[in-house]
Amino acid sequence: MTPYNDPSTPAVPLTDTPDEALRRSLGVGRRRFLSTCTAVAAGAVAAPVLGAAPALAQDRGRDHGRGKVLVPPHKRGIILYTVRDATARDPLASDLPSGFREVFKQLARHGYRQVEFAGYNQHANAPGGASLESVEGARLLRRWLDEYGLRAQGNHGFIPSSWPLTTADKDTFKKHLEIANILGMDHMGTGGDPTGSSYRADWDVAADKWNALGEIAHRAGIKLYTHNHDSAYGFLLDGGPLDDQGRPTRSSGIRKLEYFLKITDPKVVWLEMDIFWAHVAQYKFHTYTAHDGSTRENVFDPAAVVTRYNKRYPLFHAKDGVVSTTNGMGWDMVPFGTGDIDYTTFFSRVGLSNYRNPMVEDDNSPSATDPAQSLREAKISYDNMAALRKRHR
């Protein structure tokens, strides 16, 4: 089991206002308070195949310019949720790319080499029909992926709701593992947190379930991963006075997903960090009420968590944001490379560039008034990811 390490920022009594204490702990002025989220800790932590080049992307895959690339060409991916309007588009009603096959072709032209699925449904008039969530559908998808030099690397798909597992849920889960193997995935996962609870007892149950599912996936040759939103990096309620339902009301300062990492088997349970939502968590969850009732500070450092648990983070959602002090989250989502999250520092710190799989994501790319927007922004995001270079010291 991977031992739990205490957070790198010590828990100390809070004397300023929460925002003032967070700003002070980051060592920045008020105007730059939110714009330095990836570079919280002092110093950088550096850590030290795939198939043939895509027929349409091989020229774009060559990297010109100075400096070491931070994301190698074969690791540049996108989750298809970002272009979900395109896969769902009726090919009989538009000249724009529609359905999986045409979207694969366009993404390969942009330069992408990997895709992460968000389910296997498309428009009914697209080749293959509405649902490709079957062995036959997976074979068709694999043929198109190979045709355009793309590799499937994950899916936000089926995780059984039952626990203990029902026979029907277990069979469906195994079917999705078979689909993943046909598609050539190393990883299969979900877009949700292991549990929405803040209580340790519920995370213990979630860990038991994910250990069991991870073992089934491991036997199928697949790494099972869970995905975070901001809440999962909030503080675990694990002590202090009990409420009227007998539940703890205070925290030891351990974050929920880090507790999950501690109690799950590192050989069968993996994580995909959504970097945008991790930064939202940094903005929202920086103080907690300790078991003794004192208010304490613990500033979340997303890159430090990745380096601490290292290879348990094989995938990322590379989602960018601009600073916002009005929406309650600290960030507004924008296409990759057009925001304020310091991805040069983040990718430099987490290292292992030939191991990790960053998938571009922007929830807001589809537009009701601009049908071409999502694929256009996918190209912008690709070009910005390809342009990332390690800074010279």
C-alpha positions as CSV (number, residue, x, y, z in Angstrom):
1,M,0.0,0.0,0.0
2,T,1.2,3.5,-0.7
3,P,1.8,5.3,2.6
4,Y,0.0,8.6,3.2
5,N,2.3,11.6,3.4
6,D,1.3,14.6,5.3
7,P,0.4,17.7,3.2
8,S,3.5,19.7,2.2
9,T,2.0,22.9,3.6
10,P,1.8,22.5,7.5
11,A,-1.5,23.0,9.3
12,V,-1.1,26.2,11.3
13,P,-3.6,28.3,13.2
14,L,-5.2,30.9,10.9
15,T,-5.0,34.5,12.0
16,D,-5.9,36.4,8.8
17,T,-9.0,36.2,6.7
18,P,-9.1,33.0,4.7
19,D,-8.4,34.8,1.4
20,E,-5.7,36.9,2.9
21,A,-4.0,33.8,4.4
22,L,-4.1,31.9,1.2
23,R,-2.7,34.9,-0.8
24,R,0.1,35.3,1.8
25,S,0.9,31.6,1.8
26,L,1.3,31.7,-2.0
27,G,3.7,34.6,-1.7
28,V,2.0,36.9,-4.2
29,G,0.4,40.3,-4.2
30,R,-3.4,40.8,-4.4
31,R,-3.4,41.4,-8.1
32,R,-1.7,38.1,-8.8
33,F,-3.5,36.2,-6.0
34,L,-5.3,33.7,-8.2
35,S,-3.1,33.6,-11.3
36,T,-0.3,31.5,-9.8
37,C,-2.2,28.4,-8.7
38,T,0.1,25.9,-10.4
39,A,3.3,27.3,-8.8
40,V,2.3,27.1,-5.2
41,A,5.3,25.2,-3.8
42,A,8.8,26.7,-4.0
43,G,11.1,24.9,-6.4
44,A,10.2,22.5,-9.2
45,V,10.0,18.7,-8.9
46,A,11.2,17.0,-12.0
47,A,10.8,13.3,-12.5
48,P,13.0,11.7,-14.7
49,V,5.2,2.2,-28.0
50,L,2.7,3.4,-29.5
51,G,1.6,2.6,-33.1
52,A,2.6,4.0,-36.4
53,A,2.4,7.8,-37.1
54,P,-1.1,8.9,-38.2
55,A,-1.6,9.1,-41.9
56,L,-3.0,12.7,-41.6
57,A,-1.0,13.9,-38.5
58,Q,2.6,12.8,-39.1
59,D,3.8,16.1,-40.4
60,R,2.1,18.0,-37.6
61,G,3.6,15.6,-35.1
62,R,7.1,16.8,-35.9
63,D,8.2,19.3,-33.3
64,H,10.1,22.3,-34.5
65,G,11.4,25.2,-32.4
66,R,13.7,25.3,-29.4
67,G,13.4,23.6,-26.1
68,K,12.3,20.2,-24.9
69,V,8.6,19.5,-25.6
70,L,6.6,19.0,-22.4
71,V,3.9,16.8,-24.1
72,P,5.4,14.4,-26.7
73,P,3.4,14.1,-30.0
74,H,2.2,10.6,-29.3
75,K,0.7,11.7,-25.9
76,R,-1.4,14.6,-27.1
77,G,-5.0,13.6,-26.7
78,I,-8.5,14.9,-26.4
79,I,-11.6,13.6,-24.6
80,L,-14.5,13.3,-27.1
81,Y,-16.8,15.1,-24.7
82,T,-15.2,18.3,-25.9
83,V,-16.5,17.7,-29.4
84,R,-19.7,15.9,-28.4
85,D,-21.8,18.1,-30.6
86,A,-19.8,16.9,-33.7
87,T,-20.2,13.2,-32.9
88,A,-23.9,13.8,-32.3
89,R,-24.4,15.8,-35.5
90,D,-26.7,14.6,-38.3
91,P,-24.5,14.0,-41.3
92,L,-27.5,14.4,-43.6
93,A,-28.1,17.9,-42.3
94,S,-24.6,19.4,-42.2
95,D,-21.4,19.5,-44.3
96,L,-19.4,19.7,-41.0
97,P,-17.7,16.6,-39.6
98,S,-20.2,14.3,-37.9
99,G,-20.2,11.0,-36.2
100,F,-17.1,9.2,-34.9
101,R,-15.4,8.4,-38.2
102,E,-15.4,12.0,-39.6
103,V,-14.5,13.4,-36.2
104,F,-11.6,11.0,-35.9
105,K,-10.4,12.2,-39.3
106,Q,-10.6,15.8,-38.3
107,L,-8.8,15.3,-35.0
108,A,-6.0,13.5,-36.7
109,R,-5.7,16.4,-39.1
110,H,-5.3,18.7,-36.2
111,G,-2.5,16.5,-34.9
112,Y,-4.0,14.5,-32.1
113,R,-2.8,11.0,-31.5
114,Q,-5.0,9.9,-28.7
115,V,-8.7,10.1,-27.8
116,E,-10.6,9.4,-24.6
117,F,-14.2,8.3,-25.1
118,A,-17.2,9.7,-23.2
119,G,-19.5,6.9,-24.1
120,Y,-20.0,5.2,-27.5
121,N,-23.1,7.0,-28.9
122,Q,-23.3,9.1,-32.0
123,H,-26.0,10.3,-34.4
124,A,-28.2,7.5,-35.8
125,N,-27.4,8.6,-39.4
126,A,-23.7,8.3,-38.9
127,P,-21.9,5.1,-40.2
128,G,-22.5,2.3,-37.7
129,G,-25.7,3.8,-36.3
130,A,-26.5,5.4,-33.0
131,S,-24.9,3.1,-30.5
132,L,-21.5,1.4,-30.9
133,E,-21.5,0.1,-27.3
134,S,-21.0,-3.5,-28.3
135,V,-18.3,-5.8,-29.4
136,E,-19.3,-5.3,-33.1
137,G,-19.4,-1.5,-32.5
138,A,-16.0,-1.5,-30.8
139,R,-14.5,-3.4,-33.8
140,L,-15.8,-0.7,-36.1
141,L,-14.5,2.1,-34.0
142,R,-11.1,0.4,-33.8
143,R,-10.9,0.1,-37.6
144,W,-11.6,3.9,-37.8
145,L,-9.0,4.7,-35.1
146,D,-6.4,2.7,-36.9
147,E,-7.3,4.3,-40.2
148,Y,-6.5,7.7,-38.9
149,G,-3.6,6.8,-36.7
150,L,-5.4,7.4,-33.4
151,R,-5.2,5.4,-30.2
152,A,-8.1,5.0,-27.7
153,Q,-6.8,5.8,-24.2
154,G,-9.7,5.6,-21.7
155,N,-13.4,6.0,-21.5
156,H,-15.8,7.7,-19.1
157,G,-18.2,4.9,-19.1
158,F,-19.9,2.3,-17.0
159,I,-19.1,1.9,-13.3
160,P,-21.7,-0.3,-11.5
161,S,-23.9,1.6,-9.1
162,S,-24.6,-1.6,-7.0
163,W,-22.4,-2.7,-4.0
164,P,-22.1,-5.5,-3.4
165,L,-22.1,-6.0,-7.2
166,T,-25.2,-7.5,-8.8
167,T,-24.7,-10.2,-11.4
168,A,-26.1,-7.9,-14.1
169,D,-23.8,-5.0,-13.2
170,K,-20.8,-7.3,-13.0
171,D,-21.6,-8.7,-16.5
172,T,-22.1,-5.2,-17.9
173,F,-18.8,-4.1,-16.4
174,K,-17.0,-7.1,-18.0
175,K,-18.6,-6.2,-21.3
176,H,-17.1,-2.7,-21.1
177,L,-13.7,-4.2,-20.3
178,E,-14.0,-6.4,-23.4
179,I,-14.9,-3.3,-25.5
180,A,-11.9,-1.5,-24.0
181,N,-9.5,-4.3,-25.0
182,I,-10.9,-4.3,-28.5
183,L,-10.3,-0.6,-28.8
184,G,-6.7,-1.0,-27.5
185,M,-7.1,0.9,-24.3
186,D,-4.7,0.6,-21.4
187,H,-7.1,2.4,-19.1
188,M,-10.9,2.5,-18.5
189,G,-12.7,4.8,-16.1
190,T,-15.4,7.1,-15.2
191,G,-16.1,10.9,-15.1
192,G,-17.3,10.9,-11.5
193,D,-15.9,10.8,-8.1
194,P,-15.8,7.6,-6.1
195,T,-18.4,9.1,-3.7
196,G,-20.0,12.5,-3.2
197,S,-19.8,12.1,0.5
198,S,-17.4,13.9,2.9
199,Y,-17.5,11.2,5.6
200,R,-14.7,8.7,6.1
201,A,-17.0,5.8,6.4
202,D,-18.4,6.4,3.0
203,W,-14.9,6.7,1.5
204,D,-14.1,3.3,3.1
205,V,-17.0,1.7,1.4
206,A,-16.0,3.4,-1.9
207,A,-12.5,2.0,-1.6
208,D,-13.7,-1.5,-1.0
209,K,-15.9,-1.2,-4.2
210,W,-13.1,0.2,-6.3
211,N,-10.5,-2.3,-5.1
212,A,-12.9,-5.1,-6.2
213,L,-13.7,-3.4,-9.6
214,G,-10.0,-2.7,-10.1
215,E,-9.1,-6.3,-9.5
216,I,-11.6,-7.4,-12.1
217,A,-10.2,-4.9,-14.5
218,H,-6.6,-5.9,-13.7
219,R,-7.4,-9.5,-14.6
220,A,-8.6,-8.2,-18.0
221,G,-5.4,-6.3,-18.5
222,I,-7.0,-2.8,-18.0
223,K,-6.1,-0.1,-15.5
224,L,-9.3,1.2,-13.8
225,Y,-9.3,4.9,-13.0
226,T,-11.5,7.4,-11.3
227,H,-11.8,11.1,-12.2
228,N,-12.0,14.1,-9.9
229,H,-14.1,17.2,-9.6
230,D,-13.3,19.9,-7.1
231,S,-15.2,18.3,-4.2
232,A,-13.0,15.2,-4.1
233,Y,-10.1,17.4,-3.0
234,G,-12.0,18.9,-0.2
235,F,-11.3,17.9,3.4
236,L,-12.5,14.6,4.9
237,L,-14.8,14.7,7.9
238,D,-13.2,12.2,10.2
239,G,-13.4,13.4,13.8
240,G,-14.6,16.0,16.3
241,P,-18.1,16.2,17.9
242,L,-20.7,14.1,16.2
243,D,-23.9,15.5,14.7
244,D,-27.4,14.3,15.5
245,Q,-27.0,11.4,13.1
246,G,-23.7,10.3,14.7
247,R,-21.5,11.6,11.9
248,P,-18.2,13.5,12.4
249,T,-18.2,17.3,11.9
250,R,-14.5,18.1,11.8
251,S,-11.3,17.2,9.9
252,S,-7.8,15.9,10.4
253,G,-6.8,18.0,7.3
254,I,-6.6,14.9,5.0
255,R,-8.2,15.5,1.7
256,K,-10.9,13.0,0.6
257,L,-9.2,11.8,-2.6
258,E,-5.8,11.5,-0.9
259,Y,-7.4,9.3,1.8
260,F,-8.8,7.2,-1.1
261,L,-5.3,6.9,-2.5
262,K,-4.1,5.7,0.9
263,I,-6.7,2.9,1.3
264,T,-6.9,1.6,-2.2
265,D,-4.6,-0.9,-3.8
266,P,-2.0,0.9,-6.0
267,K,-1.8,-2.1,-8.2
268,V,-5.4,-2.0,-9.3
269,V,-6.8,1.6,-8.8
270,W,-5.6,4.6,-10.7
271,L,-6.5,8.2,-11.1
272,E,-7.1,10.8,-13.7
273,M,-6.6,14.4,-12.4
274,D,-8.8,17.0,-13.9
275,I,-6.3,19.9,-13.6
276,F,-8.9,22.6,-13.8
277,W,-11.1,21.2,-11.1
278,A,-8.0,20.6,-8.9
279,H,-7.3,24.3,-9.2
280,V,-10.9,25.1,-8.3
281,A,-10.3,22.9,-5.2
282,Q,-7.2,24.9,-4.4
283,Y,-9.3,28.1,-4.5
284,K,-12.2,26.7,-2.5
285,F,-10.7,24.3,0.1
286,H,-7.8,25.9,1.8
287,T,-9.0,26.0,5.4
288,Y,-10.7,23.4,7.7
289,T,-11.9,23.0,11.2
290,A,-9.6,20.7,13.1
291,H,-10.7,18.1,15.6
292,D,-9.9,20.6,18.4
293,G,-12.2,23.2,16.9
294,S,-9.4,25.5,15.6
295,T,-9.4,26.9,12.1
296,R,-6.3,25.7,10.1
297,E,-4.8,26.4,6.8
298,N,-3.7,23.8,4.2
299,V,-3.2,25.1,0.6
300,F,-3.7,22.4,-2.0
301,D,-0.9,22.0,-4.5
302,P,-2.2,19.8,-7.4
303,A,1.3,19.1,-8.9
304,A,2.7,18.0,-5.6
305,V,-0.1,15.4,-5.1
306,V,0.7,14.0,-8.6
307,T,4.4,13.8,-7.8
308,R,3.7,12.3,-4.4
309,Y,1.7,9.5,-5.8
310,N,3.5,9.4,-9.1
311,K,2.5,6.6,-11.4
312,R,-1.0,6.4,-9.9
313,Y,-1.8,9.4,-12.1
314,P,-1.5,8.1,-15.7
315,L,-4.1,10.5,-17.1
316,F,-5.0,14.1,-17.0
317,H,-7.8,16.3,-18.2
318,A,-5.9,19.3,-19.6
319,K,-8.5,21.9,-19.1
320,D,-7.7,25.6,-18.8
321,G,-9.2,28.6,-17.0
322,V,-9.0,32.3,-16.6
323,V,-9.1,33.8,-13.2
324,S,-12.5,34.8,-11.8
325,T,-13.2,36.4,-8.5
326,T,-17.0,36.4,-9.0
327,N,-18.2,32.9,-9.8
328,G,-17.3,31.1,-6.5
329,M,-14.8,28.8,-8.2
330,G,-11.8,31.0,-8.9
331,W,-11.7,30.1,-12.6
332,D,-13.8,30.3,-15.8
333,M,-13.2,27.5,-18.3
334,V,-11.5,28.4,-21.6
335,P,-9.8,26.4,-24.5
336,F,-6.4,25.0,-23.5
337,G,-3.5,27.4,-23.7
338,T,-5.7,30.5,-23.6
339,G,-6.1,30.8,-19.9
340,D,-4.1,31.5,-16.7
341,I,-3.3,28.0,-15.4
342,D,0.5,27.6,-15.7
343,Y,0.8,24.4,-17.6
344,T,4.4,24.8,-18.4
345,T,5.2,24.7,-14.7
346,F,2.7,22.0,-14.0
347,F,3.9,19.5,-16.7
348,S,7.5,20.3,-15.8
349,R,6.9,19.5,-12.1
350,V,5.0,16.2,-12.6
351,G,7.4,14.8,-15.2
352,L,7.2,11.3,-16.7
353,S,6.0,12.8,-20.0
354,N,6.2,9.5,-21.8
355,Y,4.0,7.9,-19.2
356,R,1.2,10.4,-18.6
357,N,-1.7,11.0,-21.0
358,P,-3.0,14.5,-21.0
359,M,-6.4,14.8,-22.7
360,V,-7.6,18.3,-23.8
361,E,-11.1,19.1,-22.4
362,D,-13.3,22.1,-22.6
363,D,-16.9,21.6,-21.4
364,N,-18.0,24.8,-23.1
365,S,-16.6,24.2,-26.6
366,P,-20.0,23.1,-28.2
367,S,-22.0,26.2,-29.2
368,A,-25.7,26.5,-30.1
369,T,-24.9,29.3,-32.5
370,D,-21.5,28.3,-34.0
371,P,-21.6,24.6,-35.1
372,A,-17.9,24.6,-36.0
373,Q,-16.7,26.0,-32.7
374,S,-15.8,22.8,-30.9
375,L,-13.6,21.4,-33.6
376,R,-12.0,24.8,-34.2
377,E,-11.2,25.1,-30.5
378,A,-9.9,21.6,-30.5
379,K,-7.3,22.7,-33.0
380,I,-6.4,25.8,-30.9
381,S,-6.0,23.6,-27.9
382,Y,-3.8,21.1,-29.8
383,D,-1.5,23.8,-31.1
384,N,-1.1,25.3,-27.7
385,M,-0.3,21.9,-26.1
386,A,2.2,21.2,-28.9
387,A,3.9,24.5,-28.3
388,L,4.6,23.9,-24.6
389,R,8.4,23.8,-23.9
390,K,10.4,23.2,-20.8
391,R,11.9,26.5,-19.6
392,H,15.7,26.8,-19.6
393,R,17.2,27.4,-16.2
